[in-house]
Amino acid sequence: MPTRPQSPQPSGTPRWVAMVYKPSSEAWAVCAESPHRSPVQYALAEMAHTVRARGGDLEVTLWGPRAGAWERFDAFAATTATAPVPKAEEVEASSSGPERLSRLTERMDGRRRQVLVASLGRAGLHDLGPDDFGAVEALAERLDETTVRRVAHWLALAAGRR
């Protein structure tokens, strides 16, 4: 099995840069950059979620400034674990017949999940596995919108204290 090359240091003034490895071209490419760390981490979290939902692997390296120079940070290690995607029959069976959730309730549940996953990404937790998505699902089902926003606020505060 061939080994992938190390991520090259980005050029220019040090800033936050995420680079993704593309196995098809056996090269690294910039996938997100910003003078601030949080937008890059958010982009990585969203990218990882999308790639894994499609059954793929994601290998990234995070570069950032430290003492005026470039430094490599471990964003997260890619694994083959993906969150299980429920089949249509499972979704159908899980709903309770005539008491199906209204469209608004479904949207609000999805919104709570989205807020929690985005907050985890902003807090630096990008490599979420099936257990993590199960925990997010449990929280989204049990917590109201206000409580979910409070948890998201706590995660944002924790991310700012690095």
Number of C-alpha atoms within 10 A of each C-alpha: 3 4 6 13 10 10 18 13 16 17 8 7 12 19 21 24 24 27 23 18 20 14 11 6 8 10 15 20 15 14 15 18 19 15 14 13 20 18 16 22 27 22 19 29 26 15 16 24 23 13 14 21 15 12 15 15 16 22 17 23 22 24 24 23 18 11 7 10 10 19 15 17 13 9 21 19 12 16 14 11 15 20 18 14 11 9 9 9 8 10 9 12 10 10 11 9 9 6 7 12 13 8 9 9 11 11 12 15 20 15 15 24 20 14 18 22 24 22 24 24 27 26 23 22 19 25 21 21 16 13 11 15 17 13 11 18 17 12 18 22 14 11 14 13 14 10 14 20 16 11 17 21 13 14 19 18 13 13 17 12 7 7
